[in-house]
């Protein structure tokens, strides 16, 4: 994606740059709150700085793409990112070819700008980037609590292939301690 692409004179897509990082942090915060079903909160300074650093690193990585959707005379209204991962595996391979996957993450469109084709346009760009970098498959994860994401990704052909379970270390240690008592 070399230059911004205009879509129906309503919005344009472009590769994110360093100047976009503060807005990207806000989008990531909104996405996290949406998934958690939580009310608006301010990010702690340490978490904001962590996100700034992670985004700056991602922008510099040639195997990653962060795109933004921008409405003229308004500003940024959406973001999406993809990273190409190399899956070398542990088994002896018949060929020297390395499998690659495009990992789609953190897709967000501001609520008042949804249903305008922004998500679809961003996804086309993310898929094109992944293909251009040799990815044969797309992978993503979303929260089970995010019903909109589940419905959207299912209609695009994404099917769950496993379960990712999460637990706090302190809780696991307590259970292990209780079991050994």
C-alpha positions as CSV (number, residue, x, y, z in Angstrom):
1,X,0.0,0.0,0.0
2,X,2.1,2.9,-1.3
3,X,-0.3,5.8,-1.3
4,X,-3.6,6.5,0.4
5,X,-6.6,4.9,-1.3
6,X,-9.8,7.0,-1.6
7,X,-13.1,5.1,-1.1
8,X,-16.2,6.7,-2.5
9,X,-14.9,10.2,-1.4
10,X,-16.0,9.2,2.1
11,X,-12.8,8.0,3.6
12,X,-9.3,7.0,2.7
13,X,-7.0,4.2,3.8
14,X,-3.3,4.7,4.4
15,X,-0.4,3.1,6.3
16,X,-0.2,4.4,9.8
17,X,2.7,6.5,10.8
18,X,4.3,7.8,14.0
19,X,2.0,10.8,14.2
20,X,-1.0,8.4,14.4
21,X,0.2,6.6,17.5
22,X,-1.7,8.7,20.1
23,X,-5.0,8.0,18.2
24,X,-4.1,4.3,17.8
25,X,-3.6,4.0,21.5
26,X,-7.1,5.5,22.1
27,X,-8.5,3.0,19.5
28,X,-6.9,0.1,21.3
29,X,-8.2,1.3,24.6
30,X,-11.7,1.6,23.2
31,X,-11.4,-1.9,21.7
32,X,-10.3,-3.4,25.0
33,X,-13.2,-1.7,26.9
34,X,-15.7,-2.8,24.2
35,X,-14.5,-6.4,24.5
36,X,-14.6,-6.3,28.4
37,X,-18.0,-4.5,28.4
38,X,-16.5,-1.9,30.7
39,X,-17.2,1.8,31.0
40,X,-14.8,4.4,29.7
41,X,-11.6,4.6,31.7
42,X,-8.3,6.4,31.4
43,X,-5.2,4.3,30.7
44,X,-2.5,4.3,33.3
45,X,0.6,6.1,32.3
46,X,2.7,2.9,32.3
47,X,0.2,1.0,30.1
48,X,-0.1,4.0,27.7
49,X,3.7,4.1,27.3
50,X,3.8,0.3,26.7
51,X,1.3,0.7,23.9
52,X,3.2,3.6,22.4
53,X,6.4,1.6,22.3
54,X,4.7,-1.5,20.9
55,X,3.0,0.5,18.2
56,X,6.3,2.3,17.3
57,X,8.0,-1.1,17.0
58,X,5.2,-2.5,14.8
59,X,5.3,0.5,12.5
60,X,9.0,-0.2,11.9
61,X,8.6,-3.9,11.3
62,X,8.5,-4.9,7.6
63,X,6.4,-8.0,8.4
64,X,3.6,-5.9,9.9
65,X,1.1,-3.5,8.6
66,X,-1.0,-1.1,10.5
67,X,-3.5,0.8,8.4
68,X,-5.8,3.6,9.3
69,X,-9.1,4.9,7.9
70,X,-9.3,8.6,7.7
71,X,-12.3,10.8,7.0
72,X,-11.3,14.1,5.4
73,X,-11.9,17.1,7.7
74,X,-12.6,14.7,10.6
75,X,-9.6,12.5,11.3
76,X,-8.9,8.9,12.0
77,X,-12.0,6.7,12.4
78,X,-10.5,3.2,12.2
79,X,-7.5,0.9,12.3
80,X,-6.4,-2.6,11.6
81,X,-3.2,-4.6,11.7
82,X,-1.7,-7.7,10.3
83,X,1.6,-9.4,11.1
84,X,3.1,-12.2,8.9
85,X,4.4,-15.1,11.0
86,X,6.8,-17.8,9.8
87,X,5.8,-21.3,10.9
88,X,8.9,-23.4,10.5
89,X,7.4,-26.2,12.5
90,X,9.3,-29.0,14.3
91,X,8.9,-31.8,11.8
92,X,11.2,-32.6,9.0
93,X,9.9,-30.8,5.9
94,X,9.8,-32.3,2.4
95,X,10.7,-28.9,1.0
96,X,12.6,-25.9,2.2
97,X,9.5,-23.8,2.0
98,X,8.4,-22.1,5.2
99,X,4.7,-21.8,5.9
100,X,3.5,-18.3,6.7
101,X,0.4,-17.0,8.4
102,X,-1.1,-13.6,8.5
103,X,-2.2,-12.8,12.0
104,X,-5.0,-10.1,12.0
105,X,-5.4,-8.2,15.2
106,X,-6.9,-5.1,16.6
107,X,-9.4,-4.1,14.0
108,X,-11.5,-1.1,15.2
109,X,-13.9,1.3,13.5
110,X,-15.5,4.1,15.5
111,X,-19.2,3.2,16.1
112,X,-20.6,6.3,14.3
113,X,-18.6,5.3,11.2
114,X,-19.6,1.7,11.0
115,X,-21.7,0.3,8.1
116,X,-19.9,2.5,5.6
117,X,-17.5,-0.1,4.1
118,X,-14.5,0.9,6.2
119,X,-14.0,-2.5,7.8
120,X,-14.3,-4.3,4.5
121,X,-11.8,-1.9,2.8
122,X,-9.3,-2.3,5.6
123,X,-9.6,-6.1,5.5
124,X,-8.9,-6.1,1.8
125,X,-5.7,-4.2,2.5
126,X,-4.7,-6.5,5.3
127,X,-5.3,-9.6,3.3
128,X,-3.4,-8.2,0.3
129,X,-0.4,-7.4,2.6
130,X,-0.5,-11.0,4.0
131,X,-0.7,-12.5,0.6
132,X,2.1,-10.3,-0.8
133,X,4.3,-11.5,2.1
134,X,3.6,-15.2,1.3
135,X,0.9,-16.0,3.9
136,X,-1.2,-18.9,2.9
137,X,-3.6,-18.6,5.8
138,X,-5.2,-15.9,8.1
139,X,-5.4,-16.3,11.8
140,X,-7.1,-14.1,14.4
141,X,-8.4,-14.2,17.8
142,X,-11.3,-12.4,19.4
143,X,-13.0,-12.5,22.7
144,X,-16.0,-14.8,23.1
145,X,-17.7,-11.9,24.8
146,X,-17.4,-9.8,21.5
147,X,-20.6,-11.0,19.7
148,X,-20.1,-8.6,16.8
149,X,-16.6,-9.9,16.1
150,X,-17.7,-13.5,16.2
151,X,-20.6,-12.9,13.8
152,X,-18.4,-10.8,11.5
153,X,-15.5,-13.2,11.3
154,X,-17.8,-16.2,11.0
155,X,-19.5,-14.7,7.9
156,X,-16.0,-14.2,6.4
157,X,-15.2,-18.0,6.7
158,X,-13.1,-17.9,9.9
159,X,-13.8,-21.0,12.1
160,X,-12.5,-21.6,15.6
161,X,-9.7,-24.2,15.6
162,X,-8.8,-24.3,19.2
163,X,-9.3,-22.8,22.6
164,X,-7.1,-20.2,24.2
165,X,-7.6,-20.3,28.0
166,X,-6.4,-17.6,30.4
167,X,-5.9,-17.6,34.1
168,X,-4.1,-15.4,36.6
169,X,-0.9,-16.9,37.9
170,X,-1.9,-16.2,41.5
171,X,-5.2,-18.2,41.1
172,X,-3.4,-21.1,39.5
173,X,-0.8,-21.1,42.4
174,X,-3.6,-21.1,45.0
175,X,-5.4,-24.0,43.4
176,X,-2.1,-26.0,43.1
177,X,-1.3,-25.1,46.8
178,X,-4.8,-26.2,47.9
179,X,-4.5,-29.5,46.0
180,X,-1.2,-30.4,47.6
181,X,-2.5,-29.6,51.1
